[in-house]
Amino acid sequence: MGARCSKLSLCWWHSNLKSTSFESSDLENGGKNDRDSLPGFSEYSLEQLRAATAGFSVDNIVSEHGEKAPNVVYKGRLENDRWIAVKRFNKSAWPDARQFIEEARAVGQLRNDRLANLIGCCYEGDERLLVAEFMPNETLSKHLFHWEAQPMKWAMRLRVALYLAQALEYCSSKGRALYHDLNAYRVLFDKDGNPRLSCFGLMKNSRDGKSYSTNLAFTPPEYLRTGRVIPESVVYSFGTLLLDLLSGKHIPPSHALDLIRGKNFLMLIDSCLEGHFSNDDGTELVRLASRCLQYEPRERPNAKTLVTALTSLQKETEVPSYTLMGIPHGTASPVQLLLTPLGEACSRMDLTAIHEILEKIGYKDDEGVANELSFQMWTNQMQETLNSKKQGDAAFRAKDFATAIDCYTQFIDGGTMVSPTVFARRCLSYLMSDMPQEALGDAMQAQVVSPEWPTAFYLQAAALFSLGMDTDAQETLKDGTALEAKRNSRN
């Protein structure tokens, strides 16, 4: 709901985020998904990331393992309105700050639309944090193993496999062939529903590459023998991901290979896919998985071979990923919301029109104050409070917004009456005075006083638009429109 979004917005008000950028030597944008707008690698302060994540709030945790995981990932939002994912390591993960920053800078040079790219880091005291692009549509694990609306379609599973292979090929071409613990949690979906490989797995925790942590049943054989990860180990892990995509379950490779050798590989295929793929395609993908899972590393295909094999299997290539995934795409435009005149004015940020409407409707929806104004007997304090409101109204009508703010503030601070309309009018006065943060606060106060008043939501949207928080603003417009429709249905 918009109210929740706006509440989060308040947490970001006071962030004053300025990052020191390093020039990336290789910003390969690929021409897709706004790659041109992606910044170079930056260093952030702990204060900046604390502000962006609302103090590392539990509500902003997006790790599927939750707050008890050793390295927690948070959703955050920078002052420039960019969404980010912040991975906060435990204190023992990177004792050497120099090693951490060198590794982060190296990974931060990569730029590709098959990756959830690393855009920055933070190292202060014992704190070690990575900052990456935020992917809003969750993980492969969620969509493959724990789906709710629909199982993942065959064409989408093939696309996931190809895009991941392309990500690995790109990383390999840039000298970053090692990827640690490749699994379904490392695959994320962007706003268009396209799968991306998390950049976090490209970071290694030691110079000799000795870093691997997963269930032993899924660990590459050579790691168990030597304790080392090699590029061929990544292909083995890719093979386990192919098994995930085939089966819709996390199947140990040894079990899968036994089925394949026994010619029972159709038992691997997800029953939800029955009738939706050809046996030839299924056989080819099983064969590719078995090649990736060979015991001897040298017998496994490389990433380029995987890309070639998977390209020929692609289906429904013209259908967008968000359609195949059943993910809502984009935000409805204000016109599609069938907004009221006030909602329309707020969506356009037409402050003059908002002023005219608020002045015209007066205190019609302000039942509490309207009833109180009908009384003729007032104490001196109440009379002074009323005079402040009247002076504020006169200034508001005359478009003297500085005076309106002062008078309405006296009325509000008087505390004898509570008026959502006064908050609304002071909100617009703040907007007219280029004070959007204060305006958002007043719009939210109006909502607190009158929780089902659409005007409060519309004004929140105007303030959010003014702050550059367009996504939150659109959601709040939707909430106001829903309340308006509910109110009209009762009349």
Buried (B, 14 or more C-beta within 10 A) or exposed (E): EBBEBBEBBEBBBEBEBEBEEBEBEEBBBEEEBEBEEBBBBBBBBBEBBBBBBBEBBEEBBBBBEEEEEEBBBBBBBBBEEBBBBBBBBEEEBBEEBEBBBEBBBBBBBBBBBBBBBBBBBBBBEEBBBBBBBBBBBBBBBBBBBEBEEEBBBBBBBBBBBBBBBBBBBBBBEBEBBBBBBBBBBBBBBBBBBBBBBBBBBBBBBEEEBEBBEBEEEBBBBBBEEEEBBBBBBBBBBBBBBBBBBBBBEBBBBEEBBEBBEEEEBEEBBBEEBEEEBEEEBBEBBBEBBBBBBBEEBEEBBBBBBBBEBBEEBEBBEEEEBBEBBBBEEEBEEBEEBEBBEBBBBBBBBBBEBBBBBBBEBEBEBBEBBBEBBEEEEBEEEBEBBBEBBEBBBEBBEEEBBEBBBBBBBBBBEBEBBBBBBBBBBBBBBBBBBEBBBBBBBBBBBBBEBBEEBBBBBBBBBBBBBBBEBEBBBBBBBBBBBBBBEEEEEEE
